[in-house]
Amino acid sequence: MTRAFPLEPSDEELRRLLDDAVRRVALHIGSLSSQPADGTAGAEGAGALARSLIEREAPEDPTPAGPLLDLLFEKAIPASFNNAGPGFLAYVPGGGQPYAAVADLISSAVNRYVGVFAPAPALVQLETNVIRWLARAVGYPESAGGFLTSGGSLANFSAVVAARHEKLPENFLKGTLYVSDQGHHCIRKAALLAGFPDANVREIPSDAAFRMRLDALANRVAADRAEGFTPFLVAASAGTVNTGAVDDLDALADFAGRENLWLHTDAAYGGFFALTSRGRAAMSGLQRADSIVLDPHKGLFMPYGTGSLLVKDPAALRRSHSVRAHYMPGMQDDPDCVDFCEISPELSRNFRGLAVWLAVKLCGLAAFRASLDEKLDLAREAVEAVREIPGMTIVAEPELSLFAFRLTVPGASRAETNRLNRDLLDRVNARQRVFLTGTLLGEDFAIRMCILSFRTHADRVHMALEDLRGAAQEIAHAAPKE
Ligand SMILES: Cc1ncc(COP(=O)(O)O)c(C=O)c1O
């Protein structure tokens, strides 16, 4: 019997499947702006759909492609956040750059081995170029290095491992690390995975602008030294996920230098704004960190699965990540020829650098810079318009492209105000043109707007503002009159 899908398809079979998939992808991308902003909110229920798809056994027999692609494009994909669409202003928007998707198809199809230099020198060189471009973007010297990983969380993990290795003895449990109460929770997870008990992670309070308080940091470091701990790492934020706050990177670099601490900056959200002059000014001192996390799948609009760790001294990564084995090919001594397995946790890995390389080559870096500048403009325009809505208070001004705000009603209790703002958020999201999320700042619930998608332009931000005004008016009319 001829199998409908032999493991190795014929040319014709492969082309037919690709054509069908590509046709559907193009239709999907073409309709992103008219798709609901949150497809999980539909009547059928994304959760119910998920349950209906539970399948305990893999099928022994082949299934035709058409129904499988129908299931994906007509049911499963629509029943999700439209986070690649222009209305996604929630959390930190990811990208979904189509040229990068083409690169992902190519890299999976050719399936070359890029964890080591020797098996694919030219391809590894392309990914090394990407690292050079990122290092230059943050103002690092030519000698800097780093690697691409699956995302910000793993990149932050390797930064903690490198810092631990450089600054602490093998028995490192006296080591303490410092992150503000606004830092991303992946720093805490990175510490945990790197072997530190939670108690070794010191949470430093932030100031009224949500930046790490230097006085509190200095006091805590001094107190820890006095108690016999070994402070070794400060994790700064260049764009927090809560409010977009950028820590005082210059002051932290001065402090870290004086105290012999490794300064790491989590710039997963904000880092690519360093390609713009306003972003560079907002993140002054970024290049002074020993290591920096940048997420191309955020600020460079790549598909999910592309994070990066940059370090000023690549030898530190090698010292903390290199393990040799006899069956491996020879590693390179030339600093221009990088074996990624020597400086990162992974051995076999996808060729994620091709996505960044192809997209940047095809579009030119200037197009990315211009898009990021546009986001800075849009955030400034949006914050001014939100300020004008009666009752609205800006809780965090945009340092980059994220700001936070809340509706306040004179005399309302904190609980009542929080409830009103959750209601406001639900009403905006129910309109399905944009998707926003909130957060707790202390005990106050605030709504955030994070403008980062390359697909978000002024028209969509105007829709967000219209929907906010409309929802705020509805709430004002619904409020009981005195
Ligand atoms: C500031 C910051 N750091 C780290 C991360 C974690 O990155 P990832 O989700 O790519 O692991 C995020 C994710 O949004 C973030 O905003």
The ligand as an SDF file (V2000), in Angstrom:
LIG
                    3D

 16 16  0  0  0  0  0  0  0  0999 V2000
   12.0520   42.4080   31.4170 C   0  0  0  0  0  0  0  0  0  0  0  0
   11.9030   40.9570   31.0520 C   0  0  0  0  0  0  0  0  0  0  0  0
   12.8680   40.0950   31.3840 N   0  0  0  0  0  0  0  0  0  0  0  0
   12.7920   38.7890   31.0850 C   0  0  0  0  0  0  0  0  0  0  0  0
   11.6880   38.2750   30.4420 C   0  0  0  0  0  0  0  0  0  0  0  0
   11.6190   36.8060   30.1700 C   0  0  0  0  0  0  0  0  0  0  0  0
   11.8060   36.5940   28.8160 O   0  0  0  0  0  0  0  0  0  0  0  0
   11.2770   35.2610   28.0740 P   0  0  0  0  0  0  0  0  0  0  0  0
    9.7920   35.3020   28.2200 O   0  0  0  0  0  0  0  0  0  0  0  0
   11.7540   35.4670   26.6840 O   0  0  0  0  0  0  0  0  0  0  0  0
   11.8740   34.0980   28.7340 O   0  0  0  0  0  0  0  0  0  0  0  0
   10.6540   39.1340   30.0880 C   0  0  0  0  0  0  0  0  0  0  0  0
    9.4540   38.6260   29.4090 C   0  0  0  0  0  0  0  0  0  0  0  0
    8.5240   39.3370   29.1260 O   0  0  0  0  0  0  0  0  0  0  0  0
   10.7610   40.5130   30.3800 C   0  0  0  0  0  0  0  0  0  0  0  0
    9.8190   41.3890   30.0480 O   0  0  0  0  0  0  0  0  0  0  0  0
  1  2  1  0
  2  3  1  0
  2 15  2  0
  3  4  2  0
  4  5  1  0
  5  6  1  0
  5 12  2  0
  6  7  1  0
  7  8  1  0
  8  9  2  0
  8 10  1  0
  8 11  1  0
 12 13  1  0
 12 15  1  0
 13 14  2  0
 15 16  1  0
M  END
$$$$
